[in-house]
Amino acid sequence: MFVTVLLLLVTICAQGGNGEEKAEAQRPGHVSVVIVGGTGDLAKKYLWQGFFDLYTNQVSSGYTFSFYAGGLSPADVATPVLFEILKAVSCSKDVSAERCALLKEQYLQLSQYRQLKSIEDYQELAKHIKQELQQEGITEAGRLFYLSVPAFAYADIADKINNSCRPTSGAWLRVVLEKPFGHDFRSAQVLASQLGSSLKDEEMYRIDHYLGKQVVAKILPFRVENKNFLDPIWNKHHIERVEIVMKETLDVKGRMPFYDQYGVIRDVLQNHLTEVMTLLTMRLPLNLSSSAEVLQNKLQIFSSLLPVGKNQAVIGQYQAYKTAVQQELNKTKDHVSLTPTFAAVLAHIDETQYEGVPVLLISGKMLDERVGYARILFKNDIFCLQNHNSVHCKPKQIVFFFGHGNLQYPAILVSKNLFKPVLIDDEWKEVTEHKDVSVLGLPISDYYVQTPREQKEAYSELISHIFTGRKNSFISAENLLASWGFWTPLLRSLASSFPRIYPGGTDNGDLLDVRIKGKDISYNSEVVIISPDQMSGTSADGFQVMQGKFRSADMVSAWAEELVERLAADIEEAAEAAVREGGVFHLALSGGSTPLALFHRLALHHFSFPWRDTHVWMVDERCVPLTEMESNFHSLHNHLLQHVRIPYYNIHPMPVQLNQRLCVEEDGGARLYEQEVSKLVNGSSFHFVLLGVGYDSHTASLFPGNKVDELGEGLVALTESPVKPHQRMSLTFSAINRARTVAVLVMGKGKHELITQLSRVKDNPNKWPVTGVKPADGRLVWYIDYDALLG
């Protein structure tokens, strides 16, 4: 086969090589390219075209090639698929039709499919490559394996390559890995360790296709070329904020099994947008071509990033996502996914140069347009008294425009009230004739615009870099772990958070607009959970109490102080009615911080409350001594019981400590409390039960995954909390749902997304425990303050 190849090479070379990119100093010879997963979507869309571009650029450089598509399917099934893919590759515009036909014919002859499933398959491939080299007497330059397969297969394939398919005689080995590289710090660390046992770090090329985009690749050179202009203003005194944005109009159809496990932060922010952030903010290297220096300077930025938590992020999910999950993943209709399809994260860099400068990273699906850009917005200290359209009063900004959007082509834009950027690179040109479009608030005519002379596909660019051994466009193991080290704490803190639901496209309006306040970020607009026809009373602006419906139950809403007043009055009213009816009032109270304001209100303002006839019970208790600060009873005693005149024998703490040990099943504490309830409370039906609800929707000490339906008819049970102290004692739904009145108190902005989610989920007590609160013969009332209701 190689004889035919060489004859065609002579023909092609006589017509002149195509492409200006030359290989760096490395031994010419034969290169075997193996795309594992070679008939998959990525290979079909980008990789075969990228390697064809490499082949056409290197055809006259002394290299010869063979290309292999590897996969699990038998060769007779996959070969026809491969050749259909190969027929679709195309040449650049400056290649003649005749020459293009020759190149494509050559590419097809050099390509074949091989089943790569077992270690024997890889051994056979190595044997085949060796035989071809020996028969043609060609020196081997290297082997390039592109793993276009799920990440869980990386370690096994790397091991097979290492044990049976390594080149010999000084030829290089390069193995390309596609994201995701783990889903958090620990998994990335494990994957790096597994790969490290088979491959050297210099042999691994972790690819992020964003780094192959021409504008992204130009960020560092642009900063160097315009150093004289940028040095005085690239700091906290002049930069107002940095925005790095990737907006998409598509949904996640076809990617659901992957996407629902990862979400937008792992899919886009942790890699693409983070890489752009480091390029914008890292210290400029002395030598741009030094991969080691570039990667080291990126690493320095990670060590300077301030930690991000829930207050530095907002998340959203497009409305149709829930149904798509149910359909594509065969989930039931009550299944709700918390996977975010939109996220805005606020980062800060703890360096003098960038102190206090907000860095926004934003991405989402089903937004109003497809566009990607990074904008550096500068402060403007000029005030135009009369001519507000003066160039001096317009935004000062540099925009690295990755593509799509209004402009439709990649470009670097510098507003004319900043400076005119220099143009050194021959592969870039200045755009002087503009169509009538605006980019981020300015007409295109108000910018100096530079764009590549020829638009190149990101994968083609990166494949060229892999071939020449340029590593500064790829992710090192050290930088990968540093990135996950930054993002993992945020991902954990958001794991049980409820994303804001948005309709998608232009209908989103201002629903996803964000507001920066100091080091925190929040949604700018409020979301009303209940419709006006469900409400009665005055608007929130009137500071009045409103009544309505929430989850088909009664709801009372007001600002926090008025809400607490109303709840305290309702409890006193229930107490007086119960005492009139039967001479006693049984009140069960939850722990936590939410009811503290209520306890103070009852203690300080309700002097006619019938405490002498009231029995106080605990809804739940932490398994700690009652004298410790963490004890719910300790908090109840300090904030309420010691301030009112209630007989001590009317107070019923949970017996979590028996026989000098805490919550041991054999001690029967839960059974003792149940017996006490049954003995003193008529029909075990409390008159009033006060509940709260946690961020994960737990209520009492009934947590997601506790399998509350297995607790049966028992009134009290030992349960397990995901946070310390893990052991708890709690009333069960059987006890709670016997009550005459159950109140659920929800307060604070932090509960807004929870309320949003609860407004649309169906009853599923194992996943959303509070949805198990359904009084059989009593009344359920939600007390929700405006912060939680409106955000």
C-alpha positions in Angstrom: 0.0 0.0 0.0 2.8 2.4 0.9 4.3 2.2 -2.7 1.0 3.6 -4.1 1.0 6.2 -1.4 4.5 7.4 -2.2 3.7 7.7 -5.9 0.7 9.8 -5.1 2.8 11.9 -2.7 5.2 12.7 -5.5 2.2 13.9 -7.6 0.9 16.0 -4.8 4.2 17.5 -3.8 4.9 18.5 -7.3 1.8 20.8 -7.1 3.2 22.4 -3.9 2.5 21.8 -0.2 -0.6 23.3 1.3 -0.5 25.0 4.7 2.0 27.2 6.4 2.3 25.3 9.7 5.6 23.4 9.9 6.4 20.6 12.3 8.8 21.5 15.1 12.1 19.7 15.4 11.2 16.1 15.6 12.4 13.1 13.6 10.5 12.7 10.2 9.1 9.3 9.4 5.9 7.4 9.6 3.1 8.4 11.9 0.3 6.0 12.8 -2.9 7.7 13.9 -5.5 5.6 15.8 -8.9 7.1 16.7 -10.4 4.9 19.3 -14.2 5.5 18.9 -13.5 6.3 15.3 -17.0 6.0 14.0 -18.7 8.0 16.9 -20.2 11.5 16.7 -17.1 13.4 17.6 -15.0 11.6 15.1 -17.6 12.1 12.4 -18.1 15.8 13.1 -14.6 16.9 13.8 -11.8 14.4 14.1 -11.5 12.9 10.6 -11.7 16.4 9.1 -9.1 17.5 11.6 -6.7 14.7 10.7 -7.4 15.3 7.0 -6.3 19.0 7.5 -3.2 17.7 9.2 -2.4 15.3 6.4 -2.8 18.0 3.7 -0.6 20.4 5.6 2.1 17.8 6.2 2.0 16.0 2.9 5.2 17.6 1.7 7.2 17.6 5.0 8.7 14.2 4.8 6.1 12.4 6.9 4.0 9.5 5.8 0.8 8.4 7.6 -1.6 5.6 8.2 -5.0 6.2 9.9 -7.0 3.6 11.9 -10.5 3.9 13.2 -10.8 1.6 16.3 -14.0 0.5 17.9 -16.0 -2.3 19.5 -17.9 -3.3 16.4 -16.7 -5.9 14.0 -14.8 -4.6 10.9 -17.5 -5.8 8.4 -20.1 -3.7 10.3 -18.0 -0.5 10.9 -15.9 -0.2 7.7 -18.8 1.0 5.5 -19.7 3.6 8.2 -16.0 4.8 8.3 -15.8 5.3 4.6 -19.1 7.3 4.5 -17.5 9.6 7.1 -14.2 9.9 5.1 -16.1 10.8 1.9 -17.5 13.9 3.6 -14.1 15.5 4.4 -13.4 18.8 2.6 -10.4 20.8 1.5 -9.8 24.5 2.2 -10.8 27.1 -0.3 -7.3 27.6 -1.7 -6.9 24.0 -2.8 -7.8 23.2 -6.4 -10.5 20.7 -7.1 -8.0 18.4 -8.9 -5.6 18.4 -6.0 -8.4 18.0 -3.4 -9.6 14.9 -5.2 -6.0 13.4 -5.1 -5.7 14.2 -1.4 -9.1 12.6 -0.6 -8.3 9.5 -2.6 -5.0 9.2 -0.7 -6.7 9.7 2.7 -9.2 6.9 1.9 -6.4 4.6 0.9 -4.4 5.3 4.1 -7.4 4.7 6.4 -8.9 1.5 7.7 -11.1 0.2 10.5 -9.9 -2.3 13.1 -11.8 -3.8 16.0 -10.1 -2.8 19.2 -11.8 -4.6 22.0 -9.4 -7.0 23.7 -5.7 -6.9 24.5 -5.2 -9.3 21.5 -6.7 -6.7 19.2 -4.2 -4.1 20.3 -1.4 -6.7 20.0 -2.5 -7.4 16.4 -2.6 -3.7 15.6 1.0 -3.3 16.9 2.1 -6.3 14.8 0.4 -4.9 11.7 2.1 -1.5 12.1 5.5 -3.2 12.6 5.0 -5.4 9.5 4.0 -2.4 7.3 7.1 -0.4 8.5 9.4 -3.4 7.9 8.0 -4.2 4.4 8.3 -0.6 3.2 11.6 0.1 5.0 10.1 3.3 6.6 11.3 4.7 9.9 8.6 5.2 12.6 8.3 8.8 13.9 5.5 8.2 16.3 2.0 6.9 17.2 -0.9 9.1 18.0 -3.9 7.6 19.8 -7.0 9.8 20.1 -9.5 8.4 22.7 -12.9 9.5 21.6 -14.6 7.3 24.1 -16.3 7.7 27.5 -13.8 8.6 30.3 -14.5 5.4 32.2 -12.7 3.5 29.4 -9.5 5.7 29.5 -7.5 3.7 32.1 -8.2 0.3 30.4 -7.3 1.6 26.9 -4.2 3.3 28.2 -3.1 0.1 29.9 -3.6 -1.8 26.6 -1.6 0.8 24.7 1.2 0.7 27.3 1.4 -3.1 27.4 1.1 -3.9 23.7 1.1 -0.9 21.4 4.0 1.3 22.4 6.3 2.3 19.6 10.0 1.4 19.8 13.3 2.7 18.6 12.8 6.2 19.9 9.5 7.0 18.2 7.1 9.2 20.2 3.8 8.2 21.7 0.9 10.7 22.2 -2.4 9.9 23.7 -5.2 12.4 23.4 -8.0 12.5 26.0 -11.3 14.2 25.7 -13.2 15.7 28.7 -14.6 15.0 31.1 -11.5 14.3 33.2 -13.4 13.3 36.3 -16.5 14.9 37.9 -14.8 16.3 41.0 -11.4 16.6 42.6 -11.3 13.0 43.9 -12.4 11.3 40.7 -9.9 13.4 38.7 -7.2 12.5 41.1 -8.0 8.8 40.7 -8.2 9.0 36.9 -4.8 10.9 36.8 -3.3 8.2 39.0 -4.7 5.4 36.9 -3.4 7.0 33.7 -0.1 7.8 35.3 0.6 4.1 35.8 0.4 3.5 32.0 1.5 6.8 30.4 4.0 9.6 31.1 2.6 13.0 31.6 4.4 14.3 28.4 2.6 11.5 26.5 -0.9 12.7 27.5 -2.7 15.5 25.7 -5.9 16.4 27.6 -7.9 18.4 25.1 -10.2 21.3 25.6 -11.4 22.3 22.2 -12.0 25.9 23.4 -8.2 26.3 23.5 -8.2 25.6 19.8 -10.5 28.5 19.0 -8.5 31.1 17.2 -9.6 34.0 19.4 -8.9 32.1 22.6 -5.5 31.1 21.3 -4.8 34.7 20.5 -5.5 36.1 24.0 -2.0 35.7 25.3 -0.3 36.9 22.1 -2.7 39.9 22.1 -1.8 40.8 25.6 1.9 40.6 24.8 1.7 42.5 21.5 -0.3 45.3 23.2 1.7 45.3 26.5 2.5 49.0 26.3 -1.2 49.9 26.2 -2.5 47.2 28.6 0.1 47.2 31.4 -1.2 50.6 32.8 -4.9 49.6 32.7 -4.9 45.8 33.3 -5.6 46.1 37.1 -8.2 46.9 39.8 -7.9 50.6 39.3 -9.2 50.5 35.8 -11.1 47.2 35.2 -14.7 47.3 36.4 -15.4 43.6 35.7 -14.5 40.6 33.6 -17.2 38.6 31.9 -16.7 35.2 30.3 -19.9 34.0 28.6 -21.0 31.0 26.6 -24.6 31.0 25.6 -26.4 28.2 23.7 -29.8 28.0 22.1 -29.9 24.2 22.0 -31.2 21.8 24.6 -29.4 18.7 25.7 -31.3 16.2 23.6 -29.2 13.2 22.8 -26.7 14.0 25.6 -29.0 13.4 28.5 -27.3 10.3 30.1 -24.0 12.3 30.3 -25.5 15.7 31.0 -27.8 14.8 33.8 -24.8 13.5 35.7 -22.6 16.5 35.0 -24.6 19.7 34.4 -23.5 23.0 33.1 -20.8 23.8 35.7 -18.9 20.6 35.0 -19.6 20.6 31.3 -18.6 24.2 30.5 -17.5 26.4 33.5 -14.9 24.0 35.1 -13.0 23.7 31.8 -13.8 26.0 28.9 -14.5 29.2 30.8 -12.0 28.5 33.5 -9.2 28.2 30.9 -10.2 31.5 29.4 -10.2 33.1 32.8 -6.6 31.9 33.4 -5.5 33.3 30.0 -7.0 36.7 30.8 -5.6 37.0 34.3 -2.4 35.0 34.4 1.0 36.7 34.6 2.4 37.0 31.1 5.1 34.5 30.4 8.6 35.7 29.3 8.5 33.2 26.5 5.1 32.5 24.9 6.3 29.3 23.3 7.4 27.8 26.7 4.6 25.3 27.6 6.1 24.9 31.1 6.1 28.6 31.9 2.5 29.1 30.5 1.2 26.2 32.5 3.0 27.3 35.7 1.6 30.8 35.4 -1.9 29.4 35.0 -1.3 27.3 38.1 -0.5 30.5 40.0 -4.0 31.9 39.3 -5.6 28.8 40.7 -3.7 29.3 44.0 -4.9 32.9 44.1 -8.6 32.3 43.5 -10.8 33.0 46.5 -13.1 30.0 47.5 -16.6 30.1 46.0 -19.7 28.9 47.8 -23.5 29.1 47.4 -23.4 32.9 47.7 -21.1 33.1 44.7 -23.4 31.2 42.3 -26.9 31.1 40.9 -28.2 28.2 38.9 -31.2 27.5 36.6 -32.8 24.8 34.6 -34.9 25.2 31.5 -38.5 24.2 31.9 -38.6 21.3 29.4 -35.6 19.6 31.0 -37.7 17.7 33.6 -39.9 16.1 30.9 -36.8 15.4 28.8 -35.1 13.6 31.7 -38.2 11.5 32.3 -38.5 10.5 28.7 -34.8 9.9 27.8 -33.8 8.3 31.0 -37.0 6.4 31.5 -37.8 8.1 34.8 -41.2 8.3 36.4 -43.3 11.5 36.2 -42.6 12.4 39.8 -38.8 12.3 39.2 -37.2 15.7 39.5 -33.6 16.4 38.5 -31.6 19.2 40.2 -29.1 19.3 37.4 -28.5 22.9 36.4 -28.6 23.9 32.7 -27.6 27.5 33.5 -25.1 28.9 36.0 -23.6 32.2 36.8 -20.6 32.1 39.1 -18.7 35.1 40.6 -15.0 34.6 41.2 -12.4 36.9 42.7 -8.6 36.7 42.5 -6.7 37.4 45.7 -3.9 39.3 44.1 -3.1 43.0 44.5 -3.5 43.5 40.7 -7.1 42.2 40.7 -8.3 42.8 44.2 -12.1 43.4 44.2 -12.4 42.9 40.5 -15.5 40.6 39.8 -14.9 37.8 37.3 -18.2 36.5 36.0 -18.4 33.0 34.4 -21.8 32.4 32.8 -23.1 29.6 30.6 -26.5 28.0 29.8 -28.6 26.0 27.5 -31.9 27.2 25.9 -30.9 30.9 26.0 -31.8 33.6 23.5 -28.7 33.3 21.2 -25.7 31.2 20.5 -22.6 33.2 21.3 -19.3 33.0 23.2 -17.1 35.9 24.3 -14.9 37.3 27.1 -15.3 41.0 27.9 -13.1 43.2 29.9 -15.2 46.2 30.9 -13.1 49.2 32.0 -14.2 52.0 34.3 -15.0 55.3 32.7 -14.2 58.4 34.6 -15.6 60.8 32.0 -19.0 62.5 32.3 -20.5 64.0 29.2 -22.8 66.8 30.2 -24.5 67.4 26.8 -23.3 65.0 24.2 -24.1 61.6 25.7 -23.3 59.9 22.4 -19.7 61.1 22.5 -17.2 58.3 22.1 -15.7 59.3 25.4 -18.8 58.4 27.3 -19.4 55.1 25.7 -18.4 51.8 27.3 -14.6 51.2 27.4 -14.1 47.5 26.7 -12.1 44.8 25.0 -14.1 41.9 23.7 -12.6 38.5 22.7 -15.5 37.3 20.5 -15.2 33.6 20.0 -17.9 33.4 17.3 -21.6 33.2 16.3 -23.9 35.9 17.8 -24.6 39.1 15.8 -21.1 39.3 14.4 -20.9 35.7 13.1 -17.1 35.6 12.9 -14.3 35.4 15.5 -12.7 38.7 16.3 -11.0 40.8 18.9 -12.7 44.2 19.4 -11.2 47.2 21.2 -13.5 50.2 21.8 -12.1 53.3 20.1 -12.0 55.2 23.3 -9.3 52.8 24.7 -6.5 52.4 22.1 -5.8 51.1 18.6 -4.3 47.6 19.0 -1.2 46.7 17.1 -1.3 44.1 14.4 1.8 42.0 14.1 0.5 38.5 13.2 0.3 37.9 9.4 -2.5 35.4 10.0 -4.8 38.2 11.4 -6.2 41.3 9.6 -8.0 44.5 10.6 -11.7 44.8 9.6 -12.5 48.3 8.2 -15.8 47.7 6.4 -18.6 46.8 8.8 -22.1 45.6 8.5 -24.7 47.3 10.7 -24.5 45.3 13.9 -23.9 46.0 17.6 -21.7 44.0 19.9 -22.3 44.3 23.7 -23.8 47.7 23.6 -21.7 49.4 21.0 -22.1 49.6 17.2 -19.3 47.7 15.4 -18.1 51.0 14.0 -17.1 52.1 17.5 -14.5 49.3 17.7 -11.2 48.5 16.2 -11.7 45.0 14.9 -9.2 42.3 14.2 -10.1 38.8 12.8 -8.2 35.8 11.4 -7.6 35.9 7.7 -8.8 32.3 7.5 -11.2 30.8 9.9 -9.9 27.4 11.2 -11.7 24.7 13.1 -10.6 24.3 16.7 -10.0 20.6 16.5 -7.9 21.0 13.4 -5.8 23.6 15.2 -5.3 21.3 18.2 -4.5 18.2 16.2 -1.8 20.3 14.5 -0.4 21.2 18.0 -0.5 17.6 19.1 1.4 16.5 16.0 4.1 19.1 16.6 4.2 18.4 20.4 3.1 21.8 21.5 1.6 21.3 25.0 0.6 24.8 26.1 -2.8 24.3 24.4 -3.6 21.4 26.6 -4.4 20.7 30.3 -1.7 19.3 32.5 -2.5 17.0 35.4 -1.4 19.7 37.9 -3.7 22.3 36.3 -6.6 19.9 36.0 -6.4 19.0 39.7 -6.1 22.7 40.6 -9.2 23.5 38.6 -11.2 20.7 40.3 -9.8 21.9 43.7 -11.5 25.3 43.0 -14.8 24.0 41.6 -15.5 20.9 43.8 -16.5 22.7 47.0 -19.0 24.8 45.1 -20.4 21.7 43.4 -20.9 20.0 46.8 -22.6 23.1 48.3 -25.0 23.3 45.3 -25.7 19.5 45.3 -29.1 19.9 47.0 -30.0 23.4 45.7 -33.0 24.0 43.5 -32.3 25.6 40.2 -34.5 28.5 39.0 -36.8 27.3 36.3 -36.7 29.4 33.1 -38.9 28.9 30.0 -36.1 29.0 27.4 -35.2 31.3 24.5 -36.4 34.9 24.3 -39.1 34.1 26.8 -36.5 34.1 29.5 -36.7 37.9 29.5 -34.8 39.2 32.5 -35.4 36.0 34.5 -31.7 35.1 34.5 -30.2 38.6 35.0 -27.9 38.6 37.9 -26.8 41.2 40.5 -23.4 41.6 42.1 -23.2 42.9 45.6 -19.7 42.8 47.1 -18.5 39.2 46.9 -22.0 37.8 46.4 -24.2 37.2 43.4 -27.9 36.7 43.2 -30.7 36.8 40.6 -31.9 40.3 40.0 -35.6 39.6 39.4 -38.1 38.1 41.7 -40.1 35.0 40.9 -43.6 34.8 42.2 -44.5 31.2 43.0 -48.3 31.6 43.3 -50.6 33.3 40.9 -52.7 36.4 41.8 -56.0 34.4 41.7 -54.6 32.2 44.5 -53.9 35.2 46.7 -56.1 37.4 48.9 -55.1 40.4 50.9 -52.7 43.3 50.1 -49.5 43.1 48.0 -46.2 42.5 49.5 -45.3 46.1 49.0 -48.0 47.0 51.5 -46.2 44.9 54.3 -49.5 43.1 54.9 -50.2 39.5 55.5 -51.3 37.6 52.4 -53.2 34.3 52.3 -53.2 31.9 49.4 -52.5 28.3 48.4 -49.2 26.4 48.2 -49.1 22.8 47.2 -52.9 22.7 47.5 -52.6 23.6 51.2 -53.3 26.9 53.0 -50.5 29.5 52.9 -49.8 32.6 54.9 -47.1 35.0 53.7 -45.7 38.2 55.0 -42.4 39.9 55.8 -40.6 38.0 58.5 -41.6 40.0 61.5 -45.3 40.1 60.6 -45.2 36.4 59.7 -43.9 35.5 63.2 -46.5 37.7 64.8 -49.3 35.9 62.8 -47.9 32.4 63.6 -47.6 33.2 67.3 -51.2 34.5 67.4 -52.4 31.4 65.5 -50.7 29.1 68.1 -52.2 31.0 71.0 -55.7 30.9 69.4 -55.3 27.1 68.9 -54.1 26.8 72.5 -57.1 28.7 73.9 -59.5 26.6 71.8 -58.0 23.3 72.9 -58.1 24.3 76.6 -61.7 25.4 76.3 -62.6 22.1 74.7 -60.6 19.6 76.7 -58.6 21.4 79.4 -55.2 20.8 77.8 -53.1 21.9 74.7 -50.4 19.6 73.2 -47.8 21.5 71.3 -44.9 19.8 69.4 -42.0 22.1 68.4 -39.1 21.6 66.0 -35.5 22.6 66.6 -33.1 24.6 64.4 -32.7 28.3 64.1 -35.9 29.2 62.1 -38.3 29.1 65.1 -36.1 31.2 67.4 -37.9 34.5 66.5 -41.2 32.7 67.2 -40.0 31.5 70.6 -39.0 35.1 71.5 -42.3 36.4 70.4 -44.3 33.9 72.5 -42.1 34.5 75.5 -42.2 38.3 75.4 -45.6 39.3 73.9 -48.1 36.5 74.7 -48.6 36.9 78.5 -52.1 35.4 78.4 -50.9 32.2 76.7 -52.3 29.2 78.7 -48.9 27.7 79.6 -50.2 26.0 82.7 -52.4 23.8 80.6 -49.9 23.3 77.8 -47.7 20.3 77.2 -44.6 20.9 75.1 -43.2 18.1 73.1 -40.2 17.8 70.8 -40.7 17.1 67.1 -37.1 15.9 66.8 -33.8 15.9 68.7 -30.1 15.5 68.0 -28.4 12.6 69.7 -26.3 14.7 72.0 -26.7 15.4 75.8 -29.6 17.8 76.4 -27.2 20.2 78.2 -25.1 20.7 75.0 -25.6 23.7 72.7 -26.4 21.4 69.7 -29.4 20.0 71.5 -32.8 21.2 70.2 -34.2 21.0 73.7 -31.3 23.1 75.0 -32.2 25.8 72.5 -36.0 25.6 73.2 -35.3 25.9 77.0 -33.0 28.9 76.6 -35.2 30.8 74.2 -38.7 29.9 75.5 -39.3 27.5 78.3 -37.2 29.3 81.0 -39.1 32.5 80.2 -42.7 31.2 80.7 -44.6 29.8 83.6 -45.0 26.2 82.5 -45.1 23.3 84.9 -41.9 21.2 84.6 -43.9 18.0 84.3 -45.6 19.4 81.2 -42.2 19.5 79.4 -41.3 16.4 77.4 -37.8 16.2 76.1 -36.9 13.2 74.0 -35.0 10.5 75.9 -31.9 10.4 73.6 -29.5 9.6 76.5 -30.2 6.4 78.4 -27.8 4.1 80.3 -25.1 6.7 79.8 -25.1 6.3 76.1 -26.8 8.1 73.1 -29.6 6.8 70.9 -28.8 3.1 71.1 -31.6 1.1 69.6 -31.5 -1.5 72.5 -32.1 1.2 75.1 -35.6 1.8 73.6 -35.6 5.6 73.8 -37.9 6.0 70.8 -40.3 3.4 72.2 -40.4 5.2 75.6 -41.2 8.5 74.0 -44.0 6.9 71.9 -45.5 5.3 75.0 -45.4 8.7 76.7 -47.2 10.3 73.8 -49.8 7.5 73.6 -50.4 7.8 77.4 -50.9 11.6 77.6 -52.1 12.8 74.1 -55.6 11.8 73.3 -55.5 9.5 70.2 -51.8 10.5 69.9 -53.1 13.5 68.1 -51.2 16.7 68.9 -53.2 19.9 68.7 -50.4 21.8 67.0 -47.2 20.7 65.3 -44.6 23.2 64.2 -42.2 22.1 61.5 -39.4 23.6 59.5 -37.9 22.5 56.3 -34.2 22.2 55.3 -32.5 23.1 52.1 -32.7 19.4 51.1 -36.5 19.4 51.9 -36.0 17.4 55.1 -38.5 18.1 57.9 -38.4 17.1 61.5 -35.4 14.7 61.3 -36.8 12.9 58.3 -34.1 13.2 55.6 -34.0 12.3 51.9 -33.1 8.6 51.5 -34.2 7.7 55.1 -36.9 5.4 53.6 -39.5 7.0 55.7 -42.2 4.7 54.3 -40.5 1.9 56.1 -41.1 3.5 59.5 -44.6 2.0 59.5 -47.2 3.1 62.1 -44.7 3.9 64.8 -44.8 7.4 66.2 -41.1 7.9 67.0 -38.0 6.6 65.3 -34.2 6.9 65.3 -33.1 8.4 62.0 -29.8 9.3 60.2 -28.8 12.8 59.2 -26.3 13.5 56.4 -24.6 16.1 58.6 -23.2 15.9 62.1 -24.5 14.9 64.5 -25.7 12.1 62.3 -27.9 10.3 64.8 -31.4 11.8 65.5 -34.7 10.9 67.1 -37.8 12.1 65.4 -41.5 12.0 65.2 -42.6 10.0 62.2 -45.1 11.0 59.6 -47.6 8.7 61.3 -47.4 11.0 64.4 -47.2 14.3 62.5 -50.1 13.5 60.2 -52.4 12.7 63.2 -52.2 16.3 64.4 -55.1 18.7 64.2 -52.9 21.5 62.8 -49.5 21.2 61.2 -47.6 24.5 60.5 -44.5 24.5 58.2 -42.4 27.6 58.8 -40.1 28.7 55.9 -38.0 31.8 56.2 -35.1 33.5 54.4 -33.8 34.1 50.8 -31.8 30.9 51.0 -35.1 28.9 50.9 -36.4 30.6 47.8 -35.1 28.0 45.3 -36.4 25.3 47.6 -39.9 26.9 47.6 -39.7 27.2 43.8 -38.9 23.5 43.5 -41.5 22.4 46.0 -44.1 24.3 44.1 -43.8 21.8 41.2 -42.7 18.4 42.5 -45.1 15.7 43.3 -45.4 13.9 46.6 -42.3 11.7 47.2 -41.4 11.6 50.9 -38.3 9.5 50.3 -36.8 12.2 48.1 -38.7 15.3 49.2 -39.6 14.4 52.9 -41.7 17.5 53.5 -44.1 16.4 50.8 -45.0 13.5 53.2 -46.7 16.0 55.6 -50.4 15.3 54.9 -52.6 15.6 58.0 -55.3 12.9 57.7 -58.1 14.8 59.6 -56.3 18.0 60.3 -55.1 21.1 58.6 -51.7 21.9 57.0 -50.7 25.6 56.8 -47.5 26.9 55.2 -46.0 30.0 56.8 -43.6 31.5 54.2 -42.0 34.9 54.4 -41.6 37.1 51.4 -37.8 36.5 51.2 -38.4 32.8 50.7 -41.4 33.2 48.5 -40.1 36.0 46.2 -36.3 35.5 46.4 
